[in-house]
Structures are given as structure tokens and as C-alpha cells.
Amino acid sequence: MIPPARAAAGFDHARLLANTVAIFAGTPDVNARPEVAGKLAAILQTARQRLAAQDGAGEGELFAGVRLGTDDVNLRLSFQYLYEIALATRTPGGELEGDATLQRRVIDGLLWLHERYFGDQSKGYYGNWHNWEIAIPTHVSRTLALLAERDELPGLAAIYIASMDAYLRNGKNGDVDLDSRFHTGANLADLTGNRILQGALTGDDARITKAISDQATVFATIDPYHPQHGNTDGYYPDGSFIQHHSVAYTGSYGRALLSRVVQTIKMLEGATSGGTSDLAGVVYGWIADGFAPLIFEGWMMEVVKGRAVSRTATGYTDVGVVVEAMADLTGHVTSGQALALKKYAKFLPPADTNAFVSPVSVARYADIRADAAVPAADLNPPRRCVAFNAMDSTVHRRPGYAFALARSSDRISKYEYMSGENLMPWFQGDGAYYLYLSGEDQRQVFGVDYYTAVSPYRLAGVTAPVEERRTVPELYGRQWYENPGHPLNFTSSSESQNTYVYFPRAQNAFSGGATLGAYGAAGMIQSDDVAYTAAQAGLLPDDFVAYQNARATKSWFMLDDEIVVLAANVSGQSGRAAATTVDSRIAAPTDQVTLTGRRWDGATWRAGDTTPPRWLRYANGTRGTAIGYAFLTRQPVTAAVEAVTRSRRVVRASNPDTSVTKNVFTASVTHSATGGLPALAYALVPNATEAHLRRYTDGPLTVIANDPRVQAIKHTGLGIVAANVFADGPQHAERLLVDGPASVLVQSGGQTVVALSDPTMKRDHVTVTLRGAPLRLVSADEGVTVRRVPGGTQIQARTHQAHGSTFTATLRRS
């Protein structure tokens, strides 16, 4: 962030602390604005609630109902509540501003907690490491910064910093360890941000300099082939964000990192001679390439949220963090970037500014929204297809809809479960997809209620074995598998717990795809996870439960009016049947939902019909939305709408025990245990009318191949042939000859454009031959060569260490 040589000249500690107080408490000018009143009222209300709880505290409590002793969560909450009281006393214009008595209560509370619970490291560090190393130090460091002008602070700060250093057990000599698996990505930004404040409080320039230097590493784009300090957490060249080394996490930890680093930029403004504009530009790239594709009409897509998908406050709420960061960033980036951010902030639905961290951000955001000279504009082009291959996700956007796909591989986890969150995640990385329609309130279609009401075996897009699984708490009576005596040392935060319980990876290498302009192809070979494989090899304890998965070879081809899905080689394994879910959607019980269809012979299809449908159409008349399903192969489809009532606690143990009733539409295809369904192909048609669906009878789509070796389609209207090749050796798909595993799109017209990638991320080269009249090169990406060969034109891309990137060549007739 700031070169150590320049930072060594010293920091303006008072300015740094003043900046920090302004971030969280605001300033007199800002807080006098009417737009900020709601935020100030929330700060005051929260502080009064905490004070009332403190007044009512019983034995062993600092706050009523927050019992201390062996509960690290309650200890964290106690520190949080003290911070929230301190914040109100430093909020300019607030009713509690400058209240020395309350500040004294906060200081006494800090001393009390340190003396009884935090100061003795032999008794502490129970529960989640994150609370001891990050969450509690965050609240303490900010509280100390708010009260820095108190005479008691130097001694209190020294006491707490010594203890916080001692709790940094995953560090080295009380400092951050960049080689630790815990000190990465968003976690590293939190750790170092806290230490910057601690250095300012104690006048320790060396601590600040080291913290800034360490935090600078999170700005570096991850090179998966040359990781620094063994770290694979962070942002990748394709816009992906990974945390926990293998979890697609832009929508949760990625948001936390974004918020934290923007706060650091603001903290350091004017407090050092070093600049931050270059780093602000990096963060702008995160928003434009990492976040914007994943935000649809203000909703954060589920495919990048890990266990957070099971929380009640997600989706639209998640985007508020991004909007606040954008508002703050406008003052630190180039004028062109600032204008783009302002346009995007106006394009997104209005944010709940009471949830913003900073009153200053509220005011900046209000100015942006009120600026008539700034038009609203998306950061995304209207037509966009983004292959986040580094995190096994694809996002496809068109006017009227967006499609998001979640895959998994030996690089990326099938799902994330942890801390009683996301209790039934088993198939979320097995090709689960989400089709968002414009104008919807996505809370009524997806989010926590989708996972609550829809069976975990019937998530849209998933092929799952027909069986019943049990959650981790049901299996083991706690939120993790405990067996410290085993050679793999299973404890709540051990590497084995991560590998086999919290976020297991798949075992397949093929997961990825290519993009050609705004079109895309993706493929995956579905496999078991690492836990089942290890259990079969006898590596896991006898009482560890692992489940075998179904098998399938799957492709998704993303066009304009449709997303084409192919599945082959489907098996439930071990004598089990399997089911592929074409779609599952939820609606309010009062919504007018209809399901219509036609059979291949033209007759009307009705729910319960065992005759294969040619197409189905799900419509929500209340919301004015519809999706069509055009089947390209003939097979019976089970489709119906039923009322389902479940508690939100079925997906997250700490959710309120709130019953949710939804109309659940599910369309699925059963694959018998004895086989008999060689392949399945269908197209999702967003916003389809019945007239539109009837056109697929003689329509533009053709399935060229659909087997374990090759899956390919042709769209005559677009002039596109797209293929995923899964097998080694030369493989044919219409006029394409592909030399092994690859994802390929070819669009012909006035010119011919070829796009290809290596979805295994293991090949040195991918070669595609276009049979027919020879073509001449117009342009090509670096690493692509084109030459004439007998019977056609050969395009070869050097895919060595390309990490799934797409290579493109444009050709024309000689």
C-alpha cells in the first residue's frame, strides 16, 4: 500500500485517529444534514439498548442475557456492546456526545472483561479462533480509538494490545504471519486494520508500517501458479474471489474485504506522505469486474455467498456494503472511475443508509443520488457473459434476466457449511443454477426462503441421488465432527475439519468454460467429494459419515433467448436412482401460479402426465413473470406446484424459528437405478410466451452430441456451434475436430470467431480444427496460432498456466 521507505518517515497519529472517529461517528457538518438523521438515530437507539442491558446485568454478565464464562460469542458481543456505547458518546450532535460518565462505564467494562475473561490466555481462546484474533480485537481497537482522548487510555491500550498480541496464536511473536492459513484475504485485512489503529494509539510507527505492508498483499491479484506465502485467497485475474482457499466467496468475505480496505484508505488519508490512488484503482477493478456481474437489480447472487446463503438478511442487504464502498471510493479514484461509480450507485436500487457503517458515507451517497448531472448507468453492458473459472462459476446477463451457475472441482469446494449455517448444502456446487427475472422482488424467489422451502435434493439444475442425508449436528450432536485423537486431528478449526466437513472439494478436474463475446459455454463432470473418496480409502475414522454422489457429465450453453442444458452418463451409483431438477422456484401462497405445456404430439400436457412434454411453461400471474422449458429430448417430466411449510431453522440453527409457507414449483427427470435414459437436453427460456415456446418445435436449436465424450449444440439463428469435449484424443462435433478436453464456441457470419479454453486447467495446448474451406487469420489473442491444414483450418492456443482463460481468434475466408 505505502512503500515502507516512505512510511518510515512517520505518521500523523492524531490525524489517523481523527479519520477513524469520523468514519464511524461522523463529523459536525455531516451529522447536521437531514439525510444522516436516520443513521444517528440508529446509533443512539442501539447505545440506549446496550445501556439498559448493562443496567440489568446479573451475576457473570456485563450485559443482561449475555452470559459469560465459556461462550466466546457472548464475550464478543460484550465487547461489541461496549463499542456501541462508546460510539454514541463520540457522535457529533448526538444526545450522548461527550458523556464522560458513559465513557467511564465503557472503560470500566473493558477493564472488567480483561480482568475476568480476556487477560488470562490460559483460560481464553475457547470456541472460534476468529473471535479471539479478529472480532474482539476489532471492537476493542475501535473503542480505544473512540476514547483516545481519555487520560486512562494509554495504560488501557497497552494492557489490551499485549493481550491481543498474545492471542494472535496463529501469528509469529505477536505479529501477523503471512504464511498462516488463517491470515489471508478478508481476515488479513481485518487483522492489519486493527493493528494500524493500535499503532496510532501507542505511537508505534513500526507497527503501523508493518501492518500497512502486510495489508498491501491483499491488493495483489492472485497468481495461482506462483502463490505468495502459499496464499490462494483473494481476487483473481478473471474477477473471482476465493476465501478459505477453495470457497467462491465474493458475496460474503469479498464484501468484508472491500469494506475493510476502503476504510483503511480513508483512515490513512492525510496521515502519511504515501498515496493510495493506485490502490483505489485496484479496488475499482474489484467492483467493476468482480462485484458488478454478480449483482442483479440490487440482489447479490447466491453462487458466491458460501454458508451466508442461509442467513435471513442477505441479497439486497449484501449490496449495501458495496454501495457504501463505492460512495467512499469516488473520492480516491480517477475522475472517469468516480463518474462510473456514481452512475452505478444511482442505477442500483436505493440503499438502506441506516445500515451503512459511516455517517460520512451516508452523506456522500445522498449527494450522488441527488446529483442531476449524473445519469444512472449499469457498470455491466446489457449483454454480458462472465466466466469466473477461478471459482467455478459463470454469470450470464441479458436484458430481462440473469443466469448464475455454481460448479465444483478438485480446486473449488462443493459447498460451505460451518457454525450451524447452511445445514443442507450438499448439492449447491453440483451445477445448481439461479435464473433471476427482471422486476422480481428476489426475496420472494430466492434467498433463505428458497433453501427453506425447496428440498436440498431438488435445487434447480442439480442431479442428485435418491437418498436421505443427515446434517452435521444430526450426525454428531454438535456443529462439527470432533475426534482430536485421530491422526487427522479433527477439532473445530483444524485443517481436517475444513477439508472433510466445512468445505470439501470435488474430485473432478473438468469444470470450466469459454466465452465468445456475450455468449458462453461451461461444462463439468460431476464427482464424489474428497470426504467420500478418503472414507473409501480407509483414511477417515469409522464413525465419520460420508455420502456417495451421483455421476453426470453436464454442459450449459448460454445464448440470447435461452440457456441450453445437456446431461449424459447420469447414474445414482450403487443401485440408487437419481433425479435431475430442471427447475425449482418458489412463490407466495397468494400468487396466481400456472403450469401449462404441450406434448410432442401437440396435445396438451397436464401435471401428472407421464407422456414426455415438448415444452412446459411456469407463470406467476401475480408478479407477471414466466419461464419456459423447451425439451430437446423425449422423457417423462415430473412437474407440479405444491404448498410447503418449513421453519427457517432447517437451514441455519440460529435463524428465528419462523415458519415459511411457499408454493414450490419443481420440474424434474428421474434416472432409474437400472439406466434407460441415455441423455437429457432442454433449454431454459426466460420470460417465454407460449407462442415463443411453440417455435422450438422446428426451432433454431439442435443437439449435435450428448454423451460422456462430447456435448455440443448448434443455434442456426445465431450461427453458433458450441461444444464441450470431455474425452482424450480427437473428438468430433459437426465441423469441429477438437484434440481432447476443451470448451469451444464458434460463430460464423461475415467472419468466423473461435473461442476456446481448457476447463481442466492442466493442458499445455488446446487445438481445434475447423473443417471446410481454409480461413485466414484476422486477429488473435496472444498465445494463439492459426494455420491451414488438409481439409480445414487449425487454431491452437497455448493454455499452459492460463487457469481456464478463454482464447479467441477471428478468421475470414481467403
N, C-alpha and C positions, 0 to 999 in steps of 0.2 A: 504494500500500500504506500508507505513512505520509506524511501531508502534509509537504512539505518544511519548512514553517514550524516544525512541531513537532520534526522530526528535527534541525533546525539547532541545537537546544539541546545536542546532543552525545549520544554513545553510550557505553555501558559496554563498552569493548573487551574487557576481561578476561572479562566475562560472556558476550559473544558468542563468544569463542574457547572458553570452557569449555563452552558449549552445544554447539558444533561437535564438540569432542572427545567429549562424552557421546553425541552422535548416532552416531558411528562406532565408538567404543571402549567405550561403556557407562560405568557407574558402579560403585563398590564394592558398593553394595546390590543393584543389578540383577544384576551379574555373579556374585553369590553364590547366585543362585537356580538350582535344578536345571534349569529349563526353558531356561536360557540356555547351558547347558554345551555343547550341540552347536555353537552359533554360535561360542563361544570356541575350541572345538577346531578349527573350520574356520579361524579367523583364525590360530591358531598353526601349523597344518599348512601353510597357504599361505606363511606367513613362512619356515618352515624350508625349504620347497621353493625359495623365492627365494634364500635364503642359500646353499643348496647350488649353485644355478645361478651365483651370483656367485662362489663359490669356484672353480668350474670354467670361468670365462670365459677365452676366448682373445684373441688379438690383434684389436682392433677391436670388442670386445664388453665390455659391463659384466656381462652375464649369458650363460651358455653357450647357444649356439644362437640368440641374438637378435643377428644381425649388423647392425651399424650402418654408415652411410655415405650411402646413398641410399634407404633404406627407411623411410618415415615411420611405418609401422605398427610396425616394430620399435623405433623411437625412442619411440613412445607406450607400448609395452609396457615398455620400460626404466624410464620414469617411473612406470608403474603398479606395477611390482615394488618400486621403492623405497618407494612409498606403503604397500604391503602389509607391508613390513618395519617401517616406522615405526609403523604401526597396532598391530602386536603389542607394541611397546615402550611403548605408552600404554594398553594394555588392562588395567584393574584386575583383579588376580587371575590374570593370565596368567603363564606361566613366563618370558616375556621382558620383563615390565613393568619399566620404569626402566633397562633395559640401556643404559648410556651408551656402551659400545663400539659397539653396533649402531647407535645413533643417530648416532655419529660416522661410521660407514660410510655411512649414508644421506646425511649432509651432504657427505661426500667424493664420493659418487656424483653428487649434484646438481651440485657444482662441476665434476666431470669432464665430465658431459654438457653443461653450459653452455659450458665452455671449448672443447670439440671439435665440438659439433653444434648447440646451440641459441642460442648467444650471437651468432653471426655471421649477420645477416639476409640477407646477400648469398649465403650458401650454403644457408640454410634455405628453408622454405616449398615444398618439393617434395612431390608427392603430393596428398593430400586436405586441403583448407583446414581441415576440421573438426578434424583432429589438431592443427594449429598454433594455432588460435584457441580451441578449446574443450577437446578431450580432454586434451592435455598440460597446459594451464593448470589444469584441474580437478585432476589428480593433484598438480601442484606446489603449488597453493594449499592443498589439504587436507594435504599432507605438511608444509608450513610451519606450518600451524595446529597440527598434532600436536606439532611440535617448537618451539613458540613460546617455551618457557621456556629454551631453549638460548641461551647467550651469543652464539653465532655468528649467530643468526637475523636480527637487524636488518640487518646488511650483506648477508647472503644474500638476504633478502626484497627488499631494494632492487634488487639485481642482477637478480633474476628478474622483478620487476614491470616494470622498464624494458624488458626483452626481450619480455615478454608484451604490453606496450602496443605495442611496435614491430611485433609480429606481427599485431596487430589491423588488418590492412591493409584490411579491409572496413569499418573504423570511421573516425572523424574525430579526428585528433590524439590517437591512442591511446585513444579512448573509443568506446563503443558508438554505432553510427549507426542510429537507429530507422528511417531511410529505406532502409537496405540490405536487399536481398533475402535476405541471409544471416542478418540479426539479427532473427529473428521467432520466435514460438511457443516451442517447446521449446528451440531454440537460444538465444533471447534469455534465457530463464530460466537456462540454464547459464552464459552469459556474465556476467550480472549477479550470479548467486550467487557466482561466483568473485571478482568484484570487491568484493563485500561483505566476504568474507574478507580480501582483500588490504588493504582499508581498515582493517580491525580490526588487522591485523598491523603496520601503519605509523602507526596513529593518525590516519588521514586521514578525517575526518568528511565532507568534501566528496565523496570517492569513494564512501563508503557511501551518502550521501544521494542522489547521482545514480544509483547502481546500484538502490537501492530504488525510486526514481521511475521508472526505466526498466522495472524488472520489474513494476511496477504495471500497465503497459499490457497484460500478458498476461492479467490478470484481466478485462479489459473484453470483453464479448460483442461479437463482430464484427458490424458493420453493413455488409453487402456493398455498400450503395448510398452509404455515406459512410465508406470505409476511412480509418483514421488512419495517416499516413505511408505510404499505399499498401499497407498490410499486410492480407492476407486469410487469414493463418494464425492459427488459434486456434479457440475454441469459438463456435458459432452459436446463435441462439435456439432452434432445434429440437433441440439436443443434439449436432449434428455437430461433428467436429473435423477440421480440414484443416491439413496442413503441406506445404511446397514449393508453396504457392499453389493446388494443384489435386489433391492426393492425399488420399483418405479414410484417416485415419491414427490414429484413437483407440487402436487396439491396439498401437501401437509408439511413435511420438513423443508421442501423447497420454499414454501411461503415463509416459514420461520427464518430461513437463511436470508431471504430477500429483505424481510423486515429488519433483521439484526444488522446487516451490513449497511443499509441505508441509515439506520440510527448511528452507526459508527461514523459514517461520513459527516453527519450533522454534528456529532459530538466534537469532532476534530476541527470543524470549520473555524478558522482564525486562531486555533490553539497551537498551531505548528506552522513552520515555514514550508512544509511539504504540501503538495497539491493533491487533489483527489479527483480531478475531472476525468483523467484517463480511466480510473476505476469506475466512476459513474457511467462512463460509456460502456464498460463491460456489463454492468447491471442493466443498462438499457437493452443490451442484446439478450439478456436472460428474459426480459419481459416480452420483447418482440418475437423471439424465436422459441422460447420455452413455455411461457405462460399464455400468450395470446391465442395460439392454436387450440389450447385446452379449455378456453373459456367460451361458452356458447350463450349468448344473450344474458351474460352475467352469471352463468352457472359454471362452477368448476367440475370438470368431468371426473367420473368415478375411477377411471383406469389408472390414475396417478395418485391415489389417496391412501393406499395401504389399509391399515386397520381403521383409519378415520372414517371409512365409508359407513361404519355402524353408528356413528355419533348423530345425535338429533340436530345439532347446529352445524350443518355443512352446506355445500352447494353455493347458494348466493352469499352466505355469510363468509365463506372462504375467500371470495373475490374482494371483499372489503379490505383485507390486508394488502392485496396487490394494488388496489386503487390508492390507498394511503401512501404506499411506497412510490407510486407514480407521481402523486402530487408533490411529495418531497423531492423527488429526483429532478423535477423540472428546473430547480434552481441550481443544478450541478452539471447538467449535460449541455451539449451544443444547442444552439437555437433551433436547428432543424429537428433534433431529437426531442427537445422540450415541446415544440409545437405538436409533434406526432403524439406524444404522451397526453397532452391536453385534449387533443381531438378524441383520443381513445377514452379518456376519462369521461368526456361528455357523451360518447357513444354508448358506453355501458349504462345499465340502469342506475338510478341514483343510489349511492351507498348509504348505509346506516352510519352516520358520522359519530353517533354516540359510542359506537364500538371501536372507533379509532383510538390509537394509543395516545396521540398528541393533540392537544387543542390547536397548536400551530398548524398541524396538518389539516384540521377541520377548516381553518380559515383559508388556507391555500386552496383546498378543494372547492370551497364556496366561491372563491374568486374565479376559478377555472369554469365552474358551471355557469357563472353569471356573465362571463365574457362573451359578448355577442359577436366579437371579431373572430372567435374560434369556432369553426363548424365541427359538428360531431362526425367522427370518421373511425372506422374499424382499423386496427393495425393489421388485420388479415385482409387479403384480397377476397372478393366474393367467392371465388373458386380456388380451393387450396387443398392439397393432399400432402400430409407431412408424415414421413416415415421416421418415427422415433425408434430406430432399430437398436440403439444402445440400451433401451429399456423395454424392448419387445412390445411396443405399442404403435398403433397407426391412427391418425386422425384425418378424416375426410370431410371437407366442408363444401356446401353448396347453398345458394340462396334457398331458404326454406327448410334446411335440415343440416345436421352434422352427425357423423358416424364415428364412434370411437371403439377400437378393438384392443383387447388385452390378451397377450400371449405369454409364454414362458419358455425357458430353455435351460441348458446347463450353465447359463450366465445369469439369468434373471429368475427370481423366485415365482412360484406358482401363486402365492398369496402372502399376506402378512396377518398373523394372529399374535396378539400379545396382551397381557394385563386384563384378560377378560373381555377384550374388544374384538369384534369381528369373529364371533364364535363359530360360524359355519362357513368358512371361506374356501372350501376345498377345491372348487372349480373356477374360481374367479380369474385364473390365468390360463384356462384351457379354451381360449377362443371366445370368451364372453364378450359380447358387444352391446353397445348402447346407441340407440337411434333417437336423437333429440329432434323434435319438430318445432319450428318457429311458432312463436306466440303462446307456447305452453307455459304454465307455471310448473317448472320441472320438479318441484317438491311433490306434486301430485302424481308424478310418473316414475320418478327415480328417488335417490336418496335413501335414508334409513327405512322408509316405509316399503320401498321396493324389496329390500333384503328381508324385511319382516314378513311381508305377505307372500312373496314368491318363494317356492321351495328352492333350497340351495342346489338341488339336482336339476332344476328347470330354469336356471338363469338363461337369458337369451343367448343363443349361439353355442351353448355348451353341449358336448357329448359326454354323458356320464353313465357309469354302470348302474344297473338297477340293484340298489342295496341301501341299507340304512347305516349311517355313521353316527358316532357319538362325539360330542365336543370334548375339548381337553379337560374342563372341570368335571364333566360326567365320567371321563375315563380315569382320572387320577385324584379327584377330590380337591384339587387346587388349580391355580391358573397356569401351572407349568408341570412338567414331569421332573420329579425330584429323585436323584439317585447319585449322590456325591461319591459313593464307594465304588461305582463302576469305573473302569479305566477311562471312559469318555467324560466322567465328571459332570453329571447333569445337575446343575443348580440354576437358580432363576436367571442369572445373567451370564452363564457360561457359553462358550462358543458352540458346544454341542447342542445346547438348547436352541440357539439361533439356527443352527444347521438343520436340525431334525424336527423342531417343533414350531418355532416362531415364524420362520420364513424359508421353508425348504425350496430348493431349486428343483427344476425338472431334470431329466436325464437326456433329453434330445438336443442335438446341435442345430437342427434346421428350424429356425424361427427368424423370419425377416421378410424383406420385400423391397421392391423398387418403385420409384415414382417417375412418371413421364409427364412433365408439366403438372397439371392438376389432376392427373389420373394415377391410380396406384394398384399394385398387386402385393399381396402378402401371403405367406404360407407357413405351415407349422406341422410337424409330426408330433402328435400327442403321445406322451410317455408317462411312466411312473415317476414319482418323485424320489429324491435321494434317500428319504427315510425308508420307503418300502424296499428299495434296492439293497440298502445296508442291512435291513432286517433279514432279507432272504439270504444274505451272505453270512449271517450269524454274528454281525458286528454289534448289534444292539441288545440291551437286556431283554430277558424273556417276557417281562411284563410290559414292555413298550409295545403299543399298538400302532401298526402301520397299515395303510389301506392300499390295495392294488387299484390302479386306474384303468379306465377303458383305453383302447387304442383307436387312433384315427389319423388319417392323412387329410389335411384340410387346406383350402385356399379361399381367399377373399379377393375379388376383383372389383375395384371401386371406380365407378364411371360417373355419368351425369345424373341420369334418372334412376339408376339402380345400383345396388351392391349385390354382386353375384357370389354365392357361397357354394363351394363344392366340398364334398366329403366322400372319402373312399377308404377301403380297408378298415371298416369300423368293426370293432369287436369289444364286447363287455369283458372278455377274458375269464378264464377259469369257470366256464359253464354259465356265465351270467349274461343276461340280456343287457342291452344298452339303449339309451334314448338320446336323440339329438333334438334340441329345442330350437325350433325355427324362430320363435319369439315368445316373450312373456312381457306383458305390460299391465300396469295397474291403473285403476280409475276410481273415483269416488263412488260410493254406493248409489248416489242420486244421479250420476251421469247416465245419459242415454247412449248405451253401447250396443252396437250391432255387429254381427258377423255374417257375411254373405260369401258366396262362392259359386264356381262352375266346375263341373266335371269335364273330363277330356272329351266326352261325347256331346258336350254342350248343355246337358241337363243341369238343373240347379243342384248345388251341393248344400247339404244342411248338416249342422252339428250332429255327430254320431254316425255319419255316413262312412261306411268302410270302403267306398269307391274312391280311388285316387282323385284328388282335385286338380284342375288345371290352374286355378288361382283361387285365392281367398282374399277377403278384404275386411280388415278390422277398422271400425269407425267409431269415434266418440262424437256424437252429435252435439253434446253439450259444449264441448270445447272446440268443435269444428276442425278436428284432426282425423287423419286416416293413414293407414299403411296397407299396401298391397303385398301379396306374396305370390309370385309367379313361379310355378314349379316347372322345372325343365326335365325332370324325370318322373316316372309314374310310381307312386307308392301311397298307401293309405296314410292319412294325416289325422292325428287326434287333435281336435281344436274345440275349445269351449271357453265360456266365461262363467266363473263361479265366485260366489261371495266367500271371502276368507277373513277370519278374525284372529289376530295373534297379538301378543304383547311385544313391545319393542325390546323387552329384555331377552328375547330369544336370540338376539344378535349381539347384545352388549350387556354385560352383567350390571353395569352401573347406570344404564338407562332407566328413566322413570318407568314404573310398571303401568304403562299406558296401553290400553288395547286399541288396536288399529283395525278397522274394517275396510276392506277394499274389494272391488270387483277385479278379479285377476283373469286376464286373458292369457291362455297358453296354447301354442300350436307346436306339436312335437311329432317326431317319427320314431317308431320303435324298431330296433335292430335285434332280432331274436337271437337267442343263445346258440342256435344251430345254423346261423347265417341266413342267406336267402335274399339279402338286399345288397347287391354289389356296389352301388354308388348312389349318392344323393346330390341333387343340384337344384338350387332355387335362387330367385332374385328377390331381395327386399326392395320395395318400390315406395319411397316416401311420398306422402301426400297424393296417393294414387286415387283416381276415379275408376269406376267400373269400366268405363269406355277405354281408359288407358290400359287397364289390365287385359281387356279383350284383344288388344293389339299384339300381345305376346304369343297368341296362337300361331301367327305367321310372322312373328316379330323379328327384331334385329339380332337377338341373342342365339348363339349356337354353342353347344358344348363340344369342343374338339376332342378332348381326352379327359378321363376322370378315373384314374387308377392309382395304385401306390407308386408308380414311376413318374407319371406326368398328369398334371391337371391344367387344362387350358380352355379358353373360350374365345369366341370371335363376336365382335359387335360391328355389323355391316354399316350401320348408320354413322358410327364414329371412325370407321376404318381401322379399328384396333384389334390386334391379336395379342393376348396376354397369356403367359404360361408360367407355372412353377414346375421345375424339374427336381425331383427328389432322388432319383437313382443315379448311380455312377454310369459312366460310358455315354456314348452318343444316344440322344433321345430326340424323337421327332414330335412336332406339333404343327400341323399344316405345313407352311413353307419354312418353318424354323427347324434347325438342327442345332441342338444345344449339347455341349460336351460334359454334362454332369450337373450336379446340384446348382440351381440358379433360379433367379426370378427375372422374367423378361417381359417387356412391353414393346410392341412395335405399332406405330401409327403411320398409315400410308395415306398419301394425298398428293399434293403438288410436290412434296418432299417426303422422304421416309425418315422417321425418327425412331431410333432404337435406344431403349433404356434397359440396363441390366444391373444386377447386384448379386453378391454371394451371401445368401441367407445363413450359411453355416459359419461364416467369418473365419474359415480355415483354409480357403483355397488361395493359391497364388495368382491364378488367372481364371477368367471365365470367357469361353469362346462361343459365339453364336454365328451360325451361317444362315444367311437369307438366300434361299434357293430361288432361282429365276434370273431375269436379265441382270447383268452386272450394274452396280451402282457406284457412283463416285462420291468421295468424301467432300462435304461442305464445311463441317466443323465438328470438333470432338473435344471432350474433356481430356485433361492431362492423364496420361496412362492408357489411352485408348488408341489402338491401331486398326486400320481398315485396309484390306487387300482383296483383290479378286482371286477367286479360286474356281476350279472347274464346276460349273453349274450354279454359280452364285457369287455372293459377297460375304467375306468373313469379317466379323467385328470381334476384337479381343480386348478385354480390359484387364489391367493389372490390379487385382483385388487384394494383393498381399498387404496385410495390416490396414485394410480400408474400413474395417469394423462395420460392414454392411452398407457402405455408401453406394449410391447409385451413380453409374457412369453412363453418359449419353453421347450418342453420335448422330449427326444429321447427314443424310445422304440424298442424292438425286440421281436420276438416270443420266448415263453418259451421253 
